[in-house]
Every structure is written in C-alpha cells, then in structure tokens.
Amino acid sequence: MINKETVSNLIIDKKILGKNHIENYNEYLNVCYVFDHGAVRGAGVSICSVCENNKNDKFIFHALCTDLTDDDIKKLELIIDKYDTTIILYFIDKSSEIIKQLDLGNFHVATWYRIFIPYILECKKVLYIDADILNLSSLTDLFRIDMENHFIAAAPDTEKTNRNRNNMLNLKSHIYFNAGVLLININRWIDNDCSDKILDIVKEYGKKLVLPDQDALNILFSPSGDTYYLDKKYNRVELWKEQNIKEKLRETVLLHFVQTKPWQEAWLYEKRPYIENLYAQYEKISPWKDMPLERKEKLSYHDKRKRAVFLLRKGKILDSLYWYKEYLKAKIMKED
C-alpha cells in the first residue's frame, strides 16, 4: 500500500538548498521535478526559466532524484544563490520493492516517481513539470485554477498520440493528455488512493502501457470530470510540427521538448523555426552555460545520416564521410 509512511521509507536522504525552515508551504508556489544525473541539466535550466519569468512570485522547487553528483548539487546551489529561492532534493531508494513493481522495462523506472509526489509534499497543490520543459511566461494564472473538483489539470497530447493511445488502451470518449505538466490536487489524490490504483493498473495492463506512467494516469483519470483540461499553451508539445509556429510560440507558457533534447548534439541536425536557440538562451544564464552538447552513444541509422549531413554543413568532410559510411552499413544491416 502506498501512503505517507511507505513513501517516507523510499526517501533515503533529503537536502534543502536554500531556506532551511519553511512553516507553511502553501504560502509558496510549489513546483516539482524528477531527475537524475542525466536529466539534471535540463531540469536546472527549466528552474532558471521559471525564476526568470516569475520574478514577483515565491517558489519552492522540489525534486525526486537519484544518482546526482557533487557537481550537480553545486550547480543547483548556484541557482539558489542567483535567485534567492529554495530547492528541496528527495533522494529515492531505487532498490525498494514498490519501485521494482513499477519497472516495466520500456522506460527508465524514474518516470514513475511522480506518483509519489502527493505523499511527500506538504502543500495542497503542486505543479509537476518534466525536466525537458522551458517556462516562457508567467505561471500565475495556471496556479489560480480551481482544482477542488478535479484530481489533476493537464493538457491534451497531439492528435496522433490521442488517437493511437486511446485505441490501444480502449479508452472511449477520452481526451488523452500529456503527463509532462500536471497540476495536482494533493488532498483529493491521497483521499482516493490514486497511487495504489496506479499499481493495480500496472498489474492489469503490464507491457500494454507503452508510455507507462502516462498511459496509467490516462486510464485512471479517464472518467469525465477527473481531469481539468488545460489550454495547450501550458504544455506545448512538438510545436515545430505545427502551423503558425511564431504565433503559437508567442502565447506558449510551457514549451515541451519531447524526443530529441536541445542539450543534445542531435538537436542541431534538424531545423526548428523560431525555437532552435530558445533553450540555449536560458542555458547561458544557468550554471550549465558553456557545457558542450551531449552526443548519443548509440545512434540509429537515421541519426547517423543526420550526423553526416550536420558535419558536412560544418565543413568536416572526412568526418561526414565516415558517418555516411556508417549510415549505409547500418541501413543495409537493417534491410537484411
């Protein structure tokens, strides 16, 4: 059973960066992330973007995390110094029995950590944000939403994802939402044992949960009225594939970089009008400035071709030829 006691046993350490004594968390806007060493860069820049675009509000940032290095924590402390805010790190025991039950193997098990958030935070309402999301304007109106009669607030996913996932999960008359941004009614979640119900869904559906925690959340909150649907500006997914990008970007509050991340070299392989350099602008004002772009260790044959084209554009002809040869080899092996 998931409750405050069992979840407290999941936390093997807690670090408060900033104010050590907070009497009432409800006097602040509470934002929560989940990240490990691989995602702390994106999350840290995301926190900076929130601080930059909400300078008149008081925030507490919470993070359920694992595998952070001393350097990661030092960088987060620099954010505290710059913005005079608070970050609370809750270190999760990856070896616990509950975590093992949630490991379906198709995504990193940390993606499930968000279902523990209501049992950890001492507030009525929390905004969960994925580590690959930038905040571009004020969050005040989002936090003002009346959640009394809803479990969560979330934005619809793309039409393609909505159609495919509803068909696969046999969800009728449901608007499939993206779980990268969730405004959570903590008391309602706890009173209705939502995390235990998610465990039951995992046992029932197993590998059918292709987008594991997101699918489970959509199944749980598919009854009409459970979800308050946000405007897509609060979780703009795949903006670069839409029409009228410039106009939609102007109204976007939370921009979600699904799939390829803007701190990866592969981000440069394709053109994304108006948003190509957005993440880089925020990273320049963060403790992660001047860090080189990450390079994937394992590339698909499509990625190898894109890297070859990218290197050719940079004038690195020999390197480009090498990766084009690797692309052809990988393509032939796939076709065989």
C-alpha positions as CSV (number, residue, x, y, z in Angstrom):
1,M,0.0,0.0,0.0
2,I,1.2,3.5,-0.9
3,N,0.8,6.0,1.8
4,K,2.8,8.7,3.6
5,E,4.6,6.1,5.7
6,T,5.6,3.8,2.9
7,V,6.7,6.6,0.7
8,S,8.8,8.2,3.5
9,N,10.7,4.9,3.6
10,L,11.5,5.4,-0.1
11,I,13.4,8.6,0.8
12,I,17.0,7.7,1.8
13,D,18.2,11.3,2.1
14,K,16.8,14.8,1.9
15,K,18.8,18.0,1.2
16,I,17.3,21.5,1.5
17,L,19.2,24.0,-0.7
18,G,18.2,27.5,0.5
19,K,15.8,28.3,3.4
20,N,16.0,25.5,6.0
21,H,12.8,26.5,7.8
22,I,9.6,26.8,6.0
23,E,6.5,27.0,8.2
24,N,3.7,26.9,5.5
25,Y,4.4,25.5,2.0
26,N,1.0,26.8,0.9
27,E,2.3,30.4,1.0
28,Y,4.6,29.5,-1.9
29,L,4.1,28.2,-5.4
30,N,5.3,24.6,-5.3
31,V,6.9,23.1,-8.4
32,C,8.2,19.5,-8.6
33,Y,10.6,17.7,-10.9
34,V,12.0,14.2,-11.2
35,F,15.6,13.9,-12.4
36,D,18.9,12.0,-12.1
37,H,22.4,13.0,-13.3
38,G,21.3,12.6,-16.9
39,A,18.4,15.0,-16.6
40,V,19.6,17.5,-14.1
41,R,21.0,19.8,-16.8
42,G,17.6,20.2,-18.4
43,A,15.8,20.5,-15.1
44,G,18.2,23.1,-13.8
45,V,17.7,25.2,-16.9
46,S,14.0,24.8,-16.5
47,I,14.1,26.0,-12.9
48,C,16.1,29.1,-14.1
49,S,13.4,29.8,-16.8
50,V,10.7,29.7,-14.1
51,C,12.7,32.1,-11.9
52,E,13.3,34.5,-14.8
53,N,9.7,34.6,-15.9
54,N,8.0,34.8,-12.5
55,K,10.1,37.3,-10.5
56,N,7.2,38.6,-8.4
57,D,6.3,35.1,-7.1
58,K,7.8,33.0,-4.3
59,F,8.6,29.4,-5.3
60,I,9.8,26.3,-3.7
61,F,11.2,23.8,-6.1
62,H,11.1,20.1,-5.1
63,A,12.9,17.3,-6.9
64,L,12.6,13.5,-6.6
65,C,16.1,12.4,-7.6
66,T,18.7,9.7,-7.8
67,D,22.4,9.5,-8.8
68,L,23.3,13.1,-8.5
69,T,27.0,14.0,-8.4
70,D,28.5,16.6,-6.0
71,D,29.0,18.9,-9.1
72,D,25.2,18.6,-9.9
73,I,24.3,19.7,-6.4
74,K,26.8,22.6,-6.5
75,K,25.2,23.8,-9.7
76,L,21.8,23.7,-8.1
77,E,23.2,25.7,-5.2
78,L,24.3,28.3,-7.7
79,I,20.7,28.7,-8.8
80,I,19.7,29.2,-5.1
81,D,22.4,32.0,-4.8
82,K,21.3,33.7,-8.0
83,Y,17.5,33.7,-7.5
84,D,17.2,33.5,-3.7
85,T,14.9,30.6,-3.9
86,T,14.7,27.1,-2.4
87,I,15.3,23.6,-3.9
88,I,14.5,20.5,-1.9
89,L,16.0,17.3,-3.0
90,Y,14.4,14.0,-2.0
91,F,16.7,11.0,-2.9
92,I,14.7,7.9,-3.8
93,D,15.7,4.3,-3.0
94,K,15.8,2.7,-6.4
95,S,16.0,-0.8,-4.9
96,S,12.7,-0.7,-3.0
97,E,10.0,-3.3,-3.6
98,I,7.5,-0.7,-4.8
99,I,9.9,0.6,-7.4
100,K,10.6,-2.9,-8.7
101,Q,6.8,-3.4,-9.2
102,L,6.7,-0.4,-11.5
103,D,9.7,-1.4,-13.7
104,L,8.2,-2.5,-17.0
105,G,11.5,-2.1,-18.8
106,N,10.3,0.1,-21.7
107,F,11.2,3.4,-19.9
108,H,13.5,4.4,-17.1
109,V,11.7,3.5,-13.9
110,A,12.2,7.0,-12.5
111,T,9.4,8.1,-14.8
112,W,7.1,6.6,-12.2
113,Y,8.4,8.7,-9.3
114,R,5.8,11.4,-9.9
115,I,3.1,9.1,-8.4
116,F,4.8,9.5,-5.0
117,I,4.8,13.3,-5.1
118,P,1.4,13.8,-3.2
119,Y,2.7,11.7,-0.3
120,I,5.9,13.7,0.1
121,L,5.0,17.4,-0.3
122,E,3.2,19.3,2.5
123,C,1.0,21.5,0.3
124,K,-2.5,21.5,-1.2
125,K,-1.4,21.9,-4.8
126,V,1.8,21.2,-6.8
127,L,2.8,21.7,-10.4
128,Y,4.8,18.8,-11.7
129,I,7.0,19.7,-14.7
130,D,9.1,17.4,-16.8
131,A,12.9,18.2,-16.9
132,D,12.7,18.9,-20.7
133,I,10.3,21.8,-20.4
134,L,11.0,25.6,-20.6
135,N,8.8,28.2,-18.9
136,L,8.4,31.2,-21.2
137,S,6.0,33.4,-19.3
138,S,4.1,33.8,-16.0
139,L,2.6,30.7,-14.3
140,T,0.3,32.8,-12.1
141,D,-2.9,32.0,-14.0
142,L,-2.1,28.3,-14.0
143,F,-1.7,28.2,-10.2
144,R,-5.0,30.1,-9.8
145,I,-7.1,27.3,-11.4
146,D,-9.7,26.0,-9.0
147,M,-8.9,22.3,-8.6
148,E,-11.4,21.4,-5.9
149,N,-13.4,19.1,-8.1
150,H,-10.6,17.6,-10.1
151,F,-7.6,15.3,-9.4
152,I,-5.3,16.9,-11.9
153,A,-5.0,19.5,-14.6
154,A,-3.3,18.5,-17.8
155,A,-3.1,19.5,-21.5
156,P,-4.2,17.3,-24.4
157,D,-1.4,15.5,-26.2
158,T,-1.1,15.6,-30.0
159,E,-4.0,14.4,-32.2
160,K,-1.9,11.4,-33.4
161,T,-1.0,10.3,-29.8
162,N,-4.6,10.9,-28.6
163,R,-5.9,8.6,-31.4
164,N,-3.3,5.9,-31.1
165,R,-3.2,5.6,-27.3
166,N,-7.0,5.7,-26.8
167,N,-7.3,2.9,-29.4
168,M,-4.6,0.8,-27.8
169,L,-6.0,1.3,-24.3
170,N,-9.6,1.1,-25.3
171,L,-10.5,4.4,-23.8
172,K,-13.8,5.7,-25.1
173,S,-14.6,9.4,-25.4
174,H,-11.4,10.3,-23.6
175,I,-9.0,13.1,-24.4
176,Y,-5.6,11.6,-23.9
177,F,-3.4,14.1,-22.0
178,N,0.4,14.5,-21.9
179,A,1.7,13.9,-18.3
180,G,4.7,16.2,-18.7
181,V,2.8,19.0,-17.0
182,L,0.4,18.1,-14.1
183,L,-1.2,20.4,-11.7
184,I,-2.1,18.0,-8.8
185,N,-4.8,18.3,-6.2
186,I,-2.8,16.6,-3.4
187,N,-5.6,16.0,-0.9
188,R,-8.0,14.6,-3.5
189,W,-5.2,12.3,-4.8
190,I,-4.5,10.9,-1.3
191,D,-8.1,10.6,-0.2
192,N,-8.8,8.4,-3.3
193,D,-5.7,6.2,-3.0
194,C,-4.7,7.2,-6.6
195,S,-1.2,5.7,-6.4
196,D,-2.5,2.4,-5.2
197,K,-4.9,2.4,-8.1
198,I,-2.0,3.1,-10.5
199,L,-0.2,0.0,-9.1
200,D,-3.3,-2.0,-9.8
201,I,-3.3,-0.7,-13.4
202,V,0.3,-1.7,-13.8
203,K,-0.5,-5.2,-12.7
204,E,-3.5,-5.4,-15.0
205,Y,-2.0,-3.9,-18.2
206,G,1.7,-4.7,-17.8
207,K,3.5,-4.2,-21.1
208,K,0.4,-2.7,-22.8
209,L,1.5,0.5,-21.0
210,V,3.8,1.6,-23.9
211,L,4.0,5.1,-22.4
212,P,3.9,3.6,-19.0
213,D,3.1,6.2,-16.3
214,Q,1.4,8.5,-18.8
215,D,-0.8,5.6,-20.0
216,A,-1.6,4.6,-16.5
217,L,-2.5,8.2,-15.5
218,N,-4.8,8.4,-18.5
219,I,-6.6,5.2,-17.6
220,L,-7.0,6.2,-14.0
221,F,-8.3,9.7,-14.8
222,S,-10.3,8.9,-17.9
223,P,-13.8,9.3,-16.2
224,S,-15.4,12.6,-17.1
225,G,-14.5,15.4,-14.7
226,D,-11.5,13.8,-13.2
227,T,-9.2,15.9,-15.3
228,Y,-9.3,19.7,-15.8
229,Y,-8.1,20.2,-19.3
230,L,-5.6,23.0,-19.8
231,D,-5.0,25.0,-22.9
232,K,-2.2,23.5,-24.9
233,K,-0.1,26.7,-24.3
234,Y,0.6,25.1,-20.8
235,N,2.3,22.1,-22.4
236,R,3.1,22.8,-26.0
237,V,4.3,19.5,-27.5
238,E,6.0,19.3,-30.9
239,L,5.4,22.9,-31.7
240,W,7.9,22.6,-34.6
241,K,5.5,20.3,-36.4
242,E,2.6,22.7,-36.2
243,Q,1.3,25.6,-38.4
244,N,1.7,29.2,-37.3
245,I,4.7,28.4,-35.1
246,K,5.6,32.1,-34.4
247,E,2.1,33.0,-33.3
248,K,1.7,29.9,-31.1
249,L,5.2,30.4,-29.6
250,R,4.2,33.9,-28.5
251,E,1.4,32.6,-26.3
252,T,3.2,29.5,-25.1
253,V,3.8,29.3,-21.3
254,L,5.4,25.9,-21.1
255,L,7.3,24.5,-24.1
256,H,8.0,20.8,-24.0
257,F,11.0,19.3,-25.9
258,V,9.9,15.7,-26.4
259,Q,12.2,13.1,-28.0
260,T,15.4,14.9,-29.0
261,K,16.6,17.3,-26.3
262,P,18.0,20.7,-27.0
263,W,21.1,20.0,-24.9
264,Q,22.0,17.1,-27.3
265,E,24.0,17.5,-30.5
266,A,21.2,15.7,-32.4
267,W,19.0,18.8,-31.7
268,L,21.1,20.6,-34.4
269,Y,20.5,18.0,-37.0
270,E,17.1,19.4,-38.0
271,K,15.7,22.9,-38.4
272,R,13.1,24.0,-35.9
273,P,12.0,27.6,-36.8
274,Y,11.8,30.2,-34.0
275,I,12.8,27.7,-31.3
276,E,16.2,26.4,-32.3
277,N,18.1,28.6,-29.9
278,L,15.5,29.1,-27.1
279,Y,16.9,26.5,-24.7
280,A,20.5,27.7,-25.4
281,Q,19.5,31.3,-24.4
282,Y,18.3,30.1,-21.0
283,E,21.2,27.7,-20.6
284,K,23.6,30.7,-21.0
285,I,22.2,32.3,-17.8
286,S,22.4,29.0,-15.9
287,P,25.2,27.1,-14.1
288,W,25.3,24.8,-17.2
289,K,26.5,27.5,-19.5
290,D,29.4,26.7,-21.8
291,M,28.8,22.9,-21.4
292,P,29.3,21.0,-24.7
293,L,26.3,19.4,-26.3
294,E,25.8,15.8,-25.4
295,R,26.4,13.1,-28.0
296,K,24.4,9.9,-28.1
297,E,26.5,6.8,-27.7
298,K,24.0,4.6,-29.7
299,L,22.8,6.1,-32.9
300,S,20.0,4.8,-35.2
301,Y,20.9,4.7,-38.8
302,H,18.7,7.7,-39.3
303,D,20.8,9.6,-36.7
304,K,24.0,8.5,-38.4
305,R,22.8,10.0,-41.7
306,K,21.7,13.2,-39.9
307,R,25.1,13.5,-38.2
308,A,26.9,13.0,-41.6
309,V,24.8,15.9,-43.1
310,F,25.4,18.1,-40.0
311,L,29.2,17.5,-40.2
312,L,29.2,18.3,-43.9
313,R,27.5,21.6,-43.2
314,K,30.2,22.4,-40.7
315,G,32.9,21.7,-43.3
316,K,34.2,18.5,-41.7
317,I,34.2,16.5,-44.9
318,L,36.2,13.4,-43.7
319,D,34.1,13.1,-40.5
320,S,31.0,13.4,-42.6
321,L,32.1,10.7,-45.0
322,Y,32.8,8.4,-42.1
323,W,29.3,8.8,-40.6
324,Y,27.7,8.4,-44.1
325,K,29.6,5.1,-44.5
326,E,28.3,4.1,-41.0
327,Y,24.8,5.1,-42.0
328,L,24.9,2.9,-45.2
329,K,26.3,-0.1,-43.2
330,A,23.6,0.2,-40.6
331,K,20.9,0.7,-43.3
332,I,22.0,-2.4,-45.2
333,M,22.1,-4.5,-42.0
334,K,18.5,-3.3,-41.1
335,E,17.2,-4.2,-44.5
336,D,18.8,-7.7,-44.3
